[in-house]
């Protein structure tokens, strides 16, 4: 982990907020299409069905899962970084006004 980078717990706790803000349209950096691709990637990894089953072609069957897992991990790191920076840069609304 790089110094100053968000910890895994902070990243994981941000996921529900990212989804909520993206679906509502308030967080435009993650569109609904990209969010759907991420959900499909996760479903693919969790699903017992495979494009290339390990039982048929073992090495290739594991490789397709590995590619999806690496893509999801990279996307998770990039999206949580982007979101947490966006979240920190937003003005905070308090009773009686806006606090930057």
N, C-alpha and C positions, 0 to 999 in steps of 0.2 A: 504494500500500500504506500502510495506517495504521501509525503508530509502534507497535511492540510486537506487531504482527500476525505470524503465522507466515509465513515465506518460502514460495515455491512449492515448492522442493525438500523442505522439511519436510512440507508438505501432501501432496505426491506420495508420499513415503516412508511416510506414515502410512496410505495407502489399504489396503495388504495387512493391516495390523494391525486397521484398522476392520472390514474384511470378516471376518477371523478371529474377532474378538471379538463381532461382531454375530451371526454364524452359530452360535457356541458359546453365545450367550445371555448372555455376561458383560457386554456393552455393550448394555443394554436400550433406550437412547435411539434406536437405529436398529434397528427391527424387521426381520424377514425380508421382510415385505411391501414395505416402503419400499426395502429393498435390492434386491428383485426389480424394482421400478419403475425404479430407477436403472440397473440392468443392461439392462432393456428399452429405456430411452431411449438408452443408449449403443449397443446393438445396432441400433436404428432409424437412428441417425446413420451408423453404419458400413456398414449394409446397402445394397446397390444397389437394393433394392425400396423404393418410396415410397408413402405413402398418396395423395399428390398429386404425380405425376411432373412433373418440370421440363419434359419434352418436350411434355406436354399443356397445362399451364397454368404457364408459366415463373415468373411472379411469385409466384403462390400456392404453387407447388412449392418455391420457395426459402424462402418465409415459414414453412411448416410445419417445415422443418429448423431455421430460425432460432429458432423458439419452443422447440423441444426443446433446442437447444444452449444457449439462455439459461437455461432451467430447470435443465439439468444443471450449468452453470457456477455458478449461484446455490446449488444444492444442494451442490455440491462445496465451495464456500467455507463455507457454513453448517455442514455436517456435519463438515468437518475442524476448524473452530473448536471446535465442541462436543466432538468426540472428544479433541482435544489438551488442552483444559481438563479433561476428565474424566480423561484419562491422567495429567496432572500432579497432580491432586488425590488420586489413589489412594495408599494407603500402600505403601511399598516393603518387601518381605519380604526380610530378609537372614538369613544363618545365625545362629541364636541369638536371633531376635526380629523384631519389626516396627519399622521406622523410618518415622516420619511425614514 
